[in-house]
């Protein structure tokens, strides 16, 4: 059957290419979210795959755009959709959906604190 591909992380582009090389036409649609300048040129040849580049290691406005795109991708998939989900390092800053009461500034500051050496 068909799969809808979701790949997020610094290695999302290469992981997606690996999945596409094996599953070929079984990938109906895809959303790939990776770090700026990490999309492999070959992936851009797939018209059924949307690629987005976002902020890493600290989330920024592109992270919010990517988070919304991911929610929309899942919500707009067919009711009986099967997903192939691939995550690698960096996913936590590349896509964000803010909780009530959380601002992007607060999230970025928290992220910076967590990244700082003790």
Residue pairs with C-beta under 8 A, 6 or more apart in sequence:
1 26
1 82
2 26
2 27
2 28
2 82
3 23
3 26
3 27
3 28
3 82
3 83
3 84
4 27
4 28
4 29
4 30
4 73
4 77
4 81
4 82
4 83
4 84
5 16
5 19
5 20
5 27
5 29
5 30
5 31
5 32
5 49
5 83
5 84
5 86
6 30
6 31
6 70
6 73
6 74
6 83
6 84
6 85
6 86
7 13
7 15
7 16
7 19
7 30
7 31
7 32
7 33
7 34
7 85
7 86
7 87
8 32
8 33
8 34
8 70
8 86
8 87
8 88
8 90
8 91
8 94
8 95
9 15
9 33
9 34
9 86
9 87
9 88
9 89
9 90
9 91
9 94
10 34
10 35
10 38
10 56
10 88
10 89
10 90
11 34
11 88
11 89
12 32
12 33
12 34
12 38
12 86
12 88
13 32
13 34
13 38
13 39
13 40
13 43
13 51
14 40
15 86
15 88
16 30
16 32
16 43
16 49
16 86
17 40
17 42
17 43
19 27
19 84
19 86
20 27
20 46
20 49
23 84
27 48
27 49
27 84
28 48
29 48
29 49
29 50
29 73
29 77
30 46
30 48
30 49
30 50
31 49
31 50
31 52
31 69
31 70
31 73
32 39
32 43
32 49
32 50
32 51
32 52
33 51
33 52
33 53
33 54
33 66
33 69
33 70
33 91
33 94
33 95
34 51
34 52
34 53
34 54
34 90
34 94
35 53
35 54
35 55
35 56
35 90
35 94
36 53
36 54
36 55
36 56
37 53
38 53
39 51
39 53
43 49
43 51
44 51
50 69
50 73
52 62
52 65
52 66
52 69
53 62
54 60
54 62
54 63
54 65
54 66
54 93
54 94
54 95
55 61
55 62
55 63
55 93
55 94
56 90
56 93
56 94
57 90
57 93
57 111
57 115
58 93
58 108
58 111
58 112
58 115
59 93
59 94
59 96
59 104
59 107
59 108
59 111
60 104
60 108
61 104
63 93
63 94
63 95
63 96
63 104
64 96
64 97
64 98
64 104
66 94
66 95
66 96
67 95
67 96
67 97
68 97
69 95
70 95
71 97
74 83
77 83
93 111
96 104
96 107
98 104
98 107
